[in-house]
Amino acid sequence: MYHRVYFANLWNRMSPKGQKTFQWDLVRGVCDGTGNTLHTTFALLVAIEFFRLPDGYKALIASGTSVGMGISFLYATYAHCLIGRRNVEAAIPVFLSSVCFVAASLAQDGITFAFLAFIGHVLFMIRFPLMTQIYRENYRRENRGQAFGFSVLVASVGSILMVRLGGLYLDGGMERYRTLYQIIAALVFCGSFAILRIPSDKTPRQSFPNPFNYFSILAKDRAFCYILFVWSVFGFANLMMIPQRLEYVTQDRYGLSLNPGMVALIVGAIPELVKILLVIPMGWLFDRMNFIVLRIVINIFFGLYMLVYFHATSIPMLAFGSVLLGVSFAGGTISWNLWVTKFAIPSETAKYMAMHTFFNGIRGVLAPVAGYIIASTDSIQTASDYSVGLMFVSCLMLAPLIPKGAPFDRQNRLEEG
């Protein structure tokens, strides 16, 4: 009963444009959630268990989403000049990613699979600055985090169902991945259609600007620049260990070697289930809480997950580590997608997000490689300990900003719109 009342109140506080955005973004969220399982679980699982690819190709697959984010500022710049409608600009690469995933399902060798999966992940992620701009334009500031939280919730539902059912399906034989990939590709295609239905105003075509002018934001907004630097510290720590989550539970040398269904449960289903339970409260906190404090709390949970998960010797310990990761994901997903709205004026949101995704892309390419190097030369436990140390340092770096908070925190900001 409470949830229905809460949902109705949220809906009534939205503008008509926000309500239509909300409807179609829920559809997009479900489809994106299933698509996310490829780069979070199934792509690396296929690379490890079916093709037996070496670490270099696994790192390539793991870096695809980061490369997409890294070059998103180029796409956001030129696509907007050519097309001038944010929803179309965001939908095109998602559609193309679905084509790549179908092609990957038909690949006859591991190298071809790795490159097609990589390109598909790049295209899947390249639209994020455009989506953040749409949310800034279409949602009112007092319920933006909560509205997006529902999209994250349904994305998590889609992800948890796909990762669990897909994992059970692959228990019957890893060669079944081809059909699984094609099903997910069809849902990603549906997601691109949903993005097209989200309202977005047409803007006149413009001459091509220099996309590197975006970097001038770093000189003009020192607070934003500092947050980007700190984000690179804890972001590197997190991204370094993402591929190692699969390695730790699948490789014989770590003493666990779980079957695909259990891997999907531990790596995918449990974190997503916890995220489902907590993402709406996290959206509420994002709309009301000092952003710096919220980010520090999220980082603490990331550090705790690494300590527990990568030192686990049993399935219950792995499950508890995954629960901690789910808490981190609930807050991290909201803050990652929307935090620039706390720093940028509305017209500059896409530029700020492009800078965020650019630096996220750089560390996302380097961090998995660093994780594999440390894990292969020493151990996964050592790599996780380094990551925990970086998380701790990032919290210390954020602490001096607590009194002031973010410029558009609830207590600081002027009314929008």
Secondary structure, DSSP 8 states (H G I E B T S, - for coil): -HHHHHHHHHHHTS-HHHHHHHHHHHHHHHHHHHHHHIIIIIHHHHHHHTS---HHHHHHHHHHHHHHHHTHHHHHHHHHHHT--HHHHHHHHHHHHHHHHHHHHT-SSHHHHHHHHHHHHHHHHTTHHHHHHHHHHHS-TTTHHHHHHHHHHHHHHHHHHHHHHHHHHHTT-GGGHHHHHHHHHHHHHHHHHHHHHS------------GGGGGHHHHH-HHHHHHHHHHHHHHHHHHHHHHHHHHHHH-GGGT----HHHHIIIIIIHHHHHHHHHHHHHHHHHHHS-HHHHHHHHHHHHHHHHHHHTT--SHHHHHHHHHHHHHHHHHHHHHHHHGGGGTS-GGGHHHHHHHHHHHHHHHHHHHHHHHHHHHHHT-HHHHHHHHHHHHHHHHHHHGGGTTT--TTSTTT-----
